[in-house]
Amino acid sequence: MRSASDRHGPEHSNLVLDYALQAVSASDVSVVEENLSACADCRQEMEALRPIVDAFLSWPVDVVRPSPALKERLAQRIAAETGREPVMPEPRRWTEPEWKQVASGIFCKLLSNDPERGRVSMLVRLAPGTDYPPHRHAGVEELHLLYGELFVDDKKLNPGDYIRAEAGSSDQRVWSETGCTCFLTTSTQDEIR
């Protein structure tokens, strides 16, 4: 790999693309980031790639991410064509997020956070007899109840039920007599009343 002081060329374009796709080995990430900070052309290329890569976020994971068997076959084929040893990407290690108490009787386990779009996905647990404060939705909210019972205004949800709230709508009362756990995707800009 060339240093950041080298001129922008096809190798740098490939590195920028690999970095945008998160396909750079862990050992090369700092070199690519140094290159991006030093090379205006590379930064411009990264900005041009960002909307394309972001579009992949809406694709199903099995379409975007190849299976381990396909990765192995590709590594073997590349090794055969280049005469080098196959290089397998380091597997990403997922760690279980912790439950955090965000208010009395309300616990969250953050699964994903997209600050650019102001979106979060999380598991939410309400203790028995807990009310969630009234709020106005800044964006679409989707809730899938996994356990217990949950009341959203005049609707009673049971395990397996799904509810969608549109941007601008409000929930006056959300509570659980039994306690519950749900999967929630929502805006980080909701207005608590």
SERO-4910 file (N, C-alpha, C, O; in steps of 0.05 Angstrom, whole numbers):
BEGIN
 pado doro    nc1    nc2    nc3   cac1   cac2   cac3    cc1    cc2    cc3    oc1    oc2    oc3
  Met    A     17    -24      0      0      0      0     18     25      0     37     26     15
  Arg    A     11     44    -16     27     69    -18     19     87      5     -3     85     16
  Ser    A     37    106     11     31    125     33     13    147     23      8    150     -1
  Ala    A      3    163     42    -16    184     36     -3    206     20    -16    222      7
  Ser    A     24    207     20     37    229      6     39    223    -24     45    241    -40
  Asp    A     34    198    -33     35    191    -61     12    205    -76     -8    212    -64
  Arg    A     16    208   -102     -5    221   -118    -29    203   -120    -28    178   -118
  His    A    -52    216   -125    -78    202   -128    -76    186   -154    -68    196   -175
  Gly    A    -84    161   -153    -83    144   -177   -104    122   -174   -119    121   -155
  Pro    A   -104    103   -193   -123     81   -192   -123     65   -166   -143     56   -156
  Glu    A    -98     61   -155    -96     46   -130   -111     61   -108   -125     48    -91
  His    A   -109     87   -107   -123    103    -87   -153    101    -91   -168     99    -72
  Ser    A   -162    102   -116   -191    100   -122   -201     73   -112   -223     72   -101
  Asn    A   -186     52   -116   -195     26   -106   -196     25    -76   -214     13    -65
  Leu    A   -176     38    -63   -176     38    -34   -200     54    -23   -213     46     -3
  Val    A   -206     76    -36   -229     92    -27   -255     76    -31   -272     76    -13
  Leu    A   -258     62    -53   -281     45    -57   -283     23    -36   -304     19    -25
  Asp    A   -261      9    -32   -260    -12    -11   -267     -1     16   -282    -13     31
  Tyr    A   -257     23     23   -263     35     48   -292     42     50   -305     37     71
  Ala    A   -304     54     29   -332     61     29   -349     36     33   -370     38     46
  Leu    A   -341     14     22   -356    -11     25   -349    -27     50   -359    -49     55
  Gln    A   -331    -15     67   -322    -28     91   -309    -55     85   -312    -74    100
  Ala    A   -293    -55     63   -280    -80     54   -250    -78     58   -235    -95     47
  Val    A   -240    -58     72   -212    -55     78   -205    -71    102   -220    -71    122
  Ser    A   -182    -85    102   -174   -100    125   -170    -81    149   -163    -58    145
  Ala    A   -174    -92    173   -171    -75    197   -144    -62    199   -142    -40    208
  Ser    A   -124    -76    189    -96    -65    191    -92    -42    171    -74    -26    175
  Asp    A   -109    -39    150   -105    -18    131   -124      6    135   -121     26    121
  Val    A   -142      4    154   -162     26    158   -148     52    164   -154     73    152
  Ser    A   -128     52    182   -115     77    190   -100     89    166    -98    114    163
  Val    A    -88     72    149    -73     82    126    -92     96    106    -86    117     95
  Val    A   -116     83    102   -135     95     84   -146    121     95   -150    140     80
  Glu    A   -152    122    121   -162    146    133   -141    169    132   -148    192    128
  Glu    A   -116    162    135    -94    182    132    -94    192    103    -91    216     98
  Asn    A    -97    174     84    -98    181     56   -122    200     50   -119    220     36
  Leu    A   -145    194     62   -169    211     58   -164    239     69   -173    259     57
  Ser    A   -150    241     91   -146    267    103   -125    283     87   -126    308     88
  Ala    A   -108    270     73    -86    283     58    -93    288     28    -80    304     15
  Cys    A   -113    274     18   -118    275    -11   -146    286    -17   -166    273    -12
  Ala    A   -147    310    -28   -172    323    -34   -188    307    -55   -212    304    -53
  Asp    A   -174    295    -75   -188    279    -95   -201    254    -83   -223    247    -90
  Cys    A   -187    242    -64   -198    218    -50   -223    226    -34   -243    211    -33
  Arg    A   -221    249    -20   -244    258     -4   -268    263    -22   -291    256    -15
  Gln    A   -263    276    -45   -285    281    -64   -297    255    -75   -321    253    -77
  Glu    A   -280    236    -80   -289    210    -90   -306    196    -68   -327    184    -74
  Met    A   -297    198    -43   -312    186    -21   -340    199    -18   -359    185    -14
  Glu    A   -341    225    -21   -367    239    -20   -385    231    -43   -409    229    -40
  Ala    A   -374    226    -66   -390    217    -89   -400    189    -85   -422    182    -94
  Leu    A   -385    173    -71   -393    145    -66   -414    143    -44   -430    124    -43
  Arg    A   -414    162    -25   -431    160     -1   -460    155     -8   -472    137      4
  Pro    A   -473    170    -27   -502    164    -33   -506    136    -44   -527    123    -39
  Ile    A   -487    126    -59   -489     99    -71   -488     78    -49   -505     60    -48
  Val    A   -468     81    -31   -466     62     -9   -490     64     10   -500     44     19
  Asp    A   -499     89     15   -523     92     32   -547     78     21   -564     69     35
  Ala    A   -549     78     -6   -572     65    -19   -572     35    -12   -594     22    -12
  Phe    A   -548     23     -8   -547     -5     -1   -560    -11     26   -569    -34     31
  Leu    A   -562      9     43   -573      4     70   -602     -6     69   -611    -20     87
  Ser    A   -616      1     48   -644     -7     46   -647    -35     34   -669    -46     33
  Trp    A   -625    -47     24   -626    -73     12   -626    -94     34   -615    -90     55
  Pro    A   -638   -117     29   -637   -139     49   -608   -148     52   -592   -148     33
  Val    A   -600   -154     77   -573   -161     83   -562   -184     66   -539   -184     58
  Asp    A   -579   -204     61   -569   -227     46   -563   -220     17   -549   -235      3
  Val    A   -573   -198      7   -567   -189    -20   -540   -174    -21   -524   -177    -39
  Val    A   -536   -157      0   -513   -140      1   -488   -155     10   -466   -151     -1
  Arg    A   -491   -172     30   -468   -186     42   -467   -214     32   -485   -230     36
  Pro    A   -445   -221     18   -442   -248      8   -440   -269     31   -431   -262     53
  Ser    A   -448   -293     25   -446   -314     45   -416   -321     50   -399   -315     33
  Pro    A   -410   -333     73   -382   -341     79   -371   -360     57   -348   -358     50
  Ala    A   -388   -377     47   -379   -396     26   -371   -380      1   -351   -387    -12
  Leu    A   -387   -360     -7   -380   -344    -30   -354   -328    -26   -337   -327    -43
  Lys    A   -351   -317     -2   -326   -303      5   -302   -321      2   -281   -313     -9
  Glu    A   -305   -346     11   -283   -365     10   -276   -371    -19   -253   -372    -27
  Arg    A   -297   -376    -35   -292   -382    -64   -279   -359    -78   -261   -363    -95
  Leu    A   -288   -334    -72   -276   -311    -85   -247   -308    -76   -230   -301    -93
  Ala    A   -241   -312    -51   -214   -310    -41   -196   -331    -55   -173   -325    -62
  Gln    A   -206   -355    -58   -191   -376    -71   -186   -369   -101   -164   -373   -111
  Arg    A   -206   -358   -114   -204   -351   -142   -184   -328   -146   -167   -329   -164
  Ile    A   -186   -308   -129   -167   -286   -131   -138   -295   -125   -120   -287   -139
  Ala    A   -135   -313   -105   -109   -324    -99    -98   -339   -123    -74   -337   -129
  Ala    A   -115   -355   -136   -105   -371   -159    -97   -352   -182    -77   -358   -196
  Glu    A   -112   -330   -186   -105   -312   -208    -81   -295   -202    -67   -287   -221
  Thr    A    -76   -289   -177    -54   -271   -170    -29   -286   -161     -7   -275   -159
  Gly    A    -32   -312   -155     -9   -328   -145     -3   -322   -116     19   -329   -107
  Arg    A    -21   -310   -102    -16   -304    -74    -34   -322    -56    -51   -336    -66
  Glu    A    -28   -321    -30    -44   -335    -11    -72   -322     -9    -74   -298    -12
  Pro    A    -93   -338     -6   -120   -326     -3   -121   -309     23   -111   -317     44
  Val    A   -134   -287     20   -138   -268     43   -167   -268     49   -184   -258     33
  Met    A   -174   -278     72   -202   -277     81   -206   -252     99   -189   -246    116
  Pro    A   -228   -238     95   -233   -215    112   -237   -224    141   -247   -246    146
  Glu    A   -228   -207    159   -232   -213    187   -262   -212    194   -275   -192    186
  Pro    A   -272   -232    207   -301   -231    214   -306   -209    234   -291   -204    252
  Arg    A   -328   -195    230   -337   -175    248   -347   -189    273   -363   -207    272
  Arg    A   -338   -179    296   -347   -190    321   -369   -172    332   -365   -149    338
  Trp    A   -392   -184    336   -415   -170    347   -415   -174    377   -413   -197    386
  Thr    A   -419   -153    392   -421   -155    420   -449   -147    428   -460   -128    418
  Glu    A   -460   -162    447   -487   -157    457   -488   -130    470   -474   -126    490
  Pro    A   -505   -112    461   -508    -86    475   -520    -90    502   -534   -110    507
  Glu    A   -515    -71    520   -525    -72    547   -553    -59    549   -558    -40    533
  Trp    A   -569    -68    567   -594    -54    573   -587    -29    589   -570    -31    608
  Lys    A   -599     -6    583   -594     18    598   -621     29    607   -640     31    591
  Gln    A   -622     37    632   -646     50    642   -646     79    633   -628     94    640
  Val    A   -667     87    618   -669    114    608   -689    131    623   -688    156    621
  Ala    A   -706    118    638   -726    132    655   -736    111    674   -730     87    671
  Ser    A   -750    119    694   -761    100    714   -778     79    700   -799     85    688
  Gly    A   -769     54    702   -784     31    691   -781     27    661   -793     10    649
  Ile    A   -764     44    648   -760     42    619   -731     36    613   -713     50    622
  Phe    A   -726     13    599   -699      4    593   -696      1    563   -715     -8    549
  Cys    A   -673      8    552   -668      6    523   -642     -9    518   -623     -7    533
  Lys    A   -642    -23    496   -618    -37    486   -615    -27    457   -629    -36    439
  Leu    A   -596     -8    453   -592      4    427   -580    -16    408   -559    -28    414
  Leu    A   -593    -21    385   -583    -40    365   -569    -26    342   -549    -36    332
  Ser    A   -580     -4    333   -567     12    312   -574     41    316   -596     48    326
  Asn    A   -556     58    307   -559     87    309   -550    100    284   -527     95    276
  Asp    A   -566    115    271   -559    129    246   -562    159    251   -583    171    245
  Pro    A   -541    172    262   -544    200    269   -549    218    244   -562    239    247
  Glu    A   -538    210    221   -543    227    197   -572    228    190   -582    249    181
  Arg    A   -587    206    193   -615    206    187   -633    210    212   -657    213    210
  Gly    A   -620    211    235   -635    215    260   -653    191    266   -676    194    275
  Arg    A   -643    166    261   -659    142    265   -645    123    285   -620    122    285
  Val    A   -660    109    301   -649     88    318   -667     64    317   -691     65    311
  Ser    A   -655     41    321   -669     16    325   -661      5    352   -637      5    358
  Met    A   -680     -5    368   -673    -14    394   -694    -33    405   -717    -34    395
  Leu    A   -686    -47    425   -705    -62    441   -713    -44    464   -696    -31    476
  Val    A   -738    -44    471   -748    -27    493   -763    -46    512   -780    -62    504
  Arg    A   -757    -43    538   -771    -59    558   -784    -40    578   -771    -22    589
  Leu    A   -810    -43    582   -825    -28    602   -830    -47    626   -839    -69    622
  Ala    A   -824    -38    650   -830    -53    674   -861    -53    678   -874    -35    668
  Pro    A   -872    -72    693   -901    -72    698   -910    -46    710   -897    -35    728
  Gly    A   -932    -36    700   -944    -11    710   -930     14    701   -935     36    712
  Thr    A   -913     13    680   -898     36    671   -912     50    648   -923     37    630
  Asp    A   -912     76    649   -922     93    627   -898    106    613   -879    115    625
  Tyr    A   -900    106    586   -880    121    570   -892    149    566   -916    151    561
  Pro    A   -876    170    567   -888    197    566   -902    202    539   -894    191    518
  Pro    A   -922    219    539   -935    228    514   -913    240    495   -895    253    505
  His    A   -916    234    469   -896    244    451   -908    248    423   -928    235    416
  Arg    A   -894    265    407   -901    270    379   -879    258    362   -855    262    367
  His    A   -886    243    341   -867    229    324   -855    248    304   -870    261    288
  Ala    A   -829    251    304   -815    268    284   -812    253    257   -809    266    236
  Gly    A   -812    227    258   -810    210    234   -827    186    238   -841    183    258
  Val    A   -827    168    219   -842    143    221   -831    127    244   -807    124    249
  Glu    A   -850    116    260   -842     98    282   -855     71    277   -879     69    270
  Glu    A   -839     49    279   -849     22    276   -843      7    301   -820      6    311
  Leu    A   -863     -7    312   -861    -22    337   -871    -50    333   -893    -53    322
  His    A   -856    -69    341   -864    -97    340   -862   -108    368   -841   -109    380
  Leu    A   -885   -116    380   -886   -126    407   -876   -155    409   -887   -172    395
  Leu    A   -856   -159    426   -845   -186    428   -856   -201    453   -859   -225    452
  Tyr    A   -861   -187    474   -869   -200    499   -887   -181    515   -883   -157    515
  Gly    A   -907   -193    529   -924   -177    547   -947   -164    531   -952   -170    508
  Glu    A   -960   -145    545   -981   -129    533   -973    -99    534   -960    -90    552
  Leu    A   -981    -85    513   -975    -56    511  -1000    -42    501  -1013    -51    482
  Phe    A  -1006    -20    514  -1028     -3    505  -1017     22    492  -1000     35    505
  Val    A  -1026     29    468  -1018     54    455  -1044     68    450  -1060     61    432
  Asp    A  -1049     89    466  -1075    103    466  -1097     82    470  -1099     70    491
  Asp    A  -1115     79    450  -1138     61    453  -1133     33    442  -1151     16    440
  Lys    A  -1108     27    433  -1101      1    421  -1086    -17    441  -1068     -8    454
  Lys    A  -1095    -42    443  -1081    -61    460  -1065    -79    441  -1076    -92    423
  Leu    A  -1038    -81    446  -1021    -98    430  -1013   -123    446  -1008   -121    470
  Asn    A  -1013   -146    433  -1004   -171    444   -979   -180    429   -973   -170    408
  Pro    A   -964   -200    441   -940   -209    427   -945   -216    398   -964   -230    391
  Gly    A   -927   -205    380   -930   -210    352   -944   -187    337   -942   -185    313
  Asp    A   -957   -169    352   -971   -146    340   -951   -125    331   -929   -122    342
  Tyr    A   -959   -110    310   -942    -89    298   -959    -64    296   -983    -65    290
  Ile    A   -946    -41    301   -960    -16    298   -941      4    285   -917      4    291
  Arg    A   -952     20    267   -936     41    253   -948     68    258   -973     71    256
  Ala    A   -932     87    265   -941    115    270   -927    132    249   -903    131    246
  Glu    A   -942    149    236   -931    167    216   -919    192    229   -926    200    251
  Ala    A   -901    205    214   -889    230    223   -911    250    229   -929    253    213
  Gly    A   -908    264    251   -928    285    258   -950    275    276   -964    291    288
  Ser    A   -954    248    277   -974    237    295   -965    237    324   -941    241    329
  Ser    A   -983    233    342   -976    234    371   -987    210    385  -1008    199    378
  Asp    A   -974    202    406   -984    182    425   -988    196    451   -969    206    463
  Gln    A  -1013    196    461  -1019    210    486  -1012    192    510  -1002    202    530
  Arg    A  -1017    166    507  -1010    148    529  -1001    121    518  -1014    109    502
  Val    A   -977    113    528   -966     87    521   -959     75    548   -943     86    563
  Trp    A   -970     51    554   -965     39    580   -968      9    579   -980     -2    560
  Ser    A   -958     -4    600   -960    -33    602   -966    -40    631   -951    -33    649
  Glu    A   -988    -55    634   -995    -65    661   -978    -89    668   -971    -93    692
  Thr    A   -972   -105    648   -958   -131    653   -928   -128    651   -913   -145    660
  Gly    A   -918   -106    638   -890   -104    630   -889   -115    602   -905   -132    594
  Cys    A   -870   -106    586   -868   -115    558   -840   -110    547   -825    -94    558
  Thr    A   -835   -123    525   -810   -118    510   -818   -115    480   -834   -131    470
  Cys    A   -807    -95    467   -814    -91    439   -789    -83    423   -769    -74    435
  Phe    A   -791    -87    397   -770    -77    378   -781    -51    367   -804    -51    358
  Leu    A   -765    -30    368   -774     -3    360   -754      9    341   -730      9    346
  Thr    A   -764     20    319   -748     36    300   -762     63    299   -786     65    293
  Thr    A   -747     84    306   -760    110    308   -740    133    303   -716    128    298
  Ser    A   -749    157    304   -733    181    301   -720    188    327   -732    184    349
  Thr    A   -696    200    326   -684    210    350   -694    238    357   -686    249    377
  Gln    A   -711    249    340   -721    276    344   -749    278    354   -762    299    354
  Asp    A   -760    255    364   -787    255    375   -789    277    397   -770    281    412
  Glu    A   -812    289    399   -817    310    419   -832    298    442   -855    291    440
  Ile    A   -818    297    465   -831    287    490   -847    310    502   -837    333    504
  Arg    A   -872    305    510   -888    326    521   -890    324    551   -904    340    563
***
